[in-house]
């Protein structure tokens, strides 16, 4: 399978998975398929799980990525003075944000 995301893109969107409380195994299975380009069947066999379970893990992660617009949006973390931070928050309002305990 052709990889869909690069390692750099995956690292940028990884915080979304933590905010959604995905199991580490789910994220690892999805990474193996979506970043490393492994076949779902091969990942399932290597992990001793069914192809259906591996497919469900990839589907769940892809759904979250699409919901977050991960293929088009880039997370940015910067330190700004309060007035500029408020401007940035206003600019970000139209876009989906990861769910956090502060939201």
C-alpha positions in Angstrom: 0.0 0.0 0.0 1.2 3.5 -0.8 1.7 5.6 2.3 -0.8 8.5 2.7 1.1 10.5 5.3 4.8 11.3 5.8 6.5 10.7 9.2 6.6 14.5 9.7 2.9 14.9 9.0 2.1 12.1 11.4 4.1 13.7 14.1 2.3 17.0 13.6 -1.2 15.4 13.9 -0.2 12.9 16.7 -1.6 15.1 19.5 -5.1 14.7 18.1 -4.9 11.0 19.0 -4.0 11.6 22.6 -6.8 14.1 22.9 -9.2 11.4 21.6 -7.8 8.8 24.0 -7.1 6.3 21.3 -5.4 3.1 22.4 -1.7 3.1 21.6 -2.2 -0.1 19.6 -4.8 1.5 17.5 -2.5 4.4 16.6 0.4 2.0 15.9 -1.7 -0.1 13.6 -2.9 3.0 11.7 0.7 4.4 11.5 1.9 1.1 10.1 -0.6 1.3 7.3 -1.0 5.0 6.7 2.7 6.1 7.1 4.8 3.0 6.7 2.8 1.7 3.8 2.2 -1.8 5.2 -0.7 -3.9 4.1 -3.5 -4.2 6.6 -3.3 -8.0 6.3 0.4 -8.0 7.1 -0.1 -5.7 10.1 -2.8 -7.9 11.4 -0.7 -11.1 11.0 2.3 -9.5 12.7 0.1 -8.4 15.7 -1.9 -11.6 15.9 -5.2 -9.9 15.3 -7.9 -10.3 12.6 -7.8 -8.3 9.4 -11.1 -6.9 10.4 -9.8 -5.5 13.7 -6.8 -4.0 12.0 -9.1 -2.4 9.3 -11.3 -1.0 12.1 -8.3 0.6 13.8 -7.2 2.3 10.5 -10.8 3.3 9.7 -11.2 4.9 13.2 -7.9 6.9 12.9 -8.7 8.0 9.3 -12.1 9.2 10.4 -10.5 11.3 13.1 -8.0 12.7 10.7 -10.6 13.6 8.2 -12.8 15.2 10.9 -9.8 17.3 12.0 -8.9 18.3 8.5 -5.5 16.9 9.1 -4.6 16.6 5.5 -5.2 20.3 5.0 -4.5 21.9 8.4 -1.2 22.4 10.2 -1.1 22.7 14.0 0.9 25.7 15.3 2.1 26.2 18.8 3.7 29.6 19.6 4.1 32.0 22.5 2.5 35.4 21.8 1.6 38.5 23.8 -2.0 38.3 25.0 -3.4 40.7 22.4 -1.9 38.7 19.5 -2.9 35.4 21.0 -6.5 36.6 21.1 -6.3 37.5 17.4 -4.9 34.1 16.5 -7.7 32.4 18.5 -10.3 34.4 16.5 -8.6 33.4 13.3 -8.7 29.7 14.3 -12.4 29.7 15.2 -13.7 28.6 11.8 -11.5 25.5 11.8 -11.9 22.3 13.8 -9.8 22.1 16.9 -8.6 19.0 18.8 -10.8 18.2 21.8 -8.9 19.0 25.0 -9.9 19.4 28.7 -9.7 23.2 28.1 -12.3 23.2 25.3 
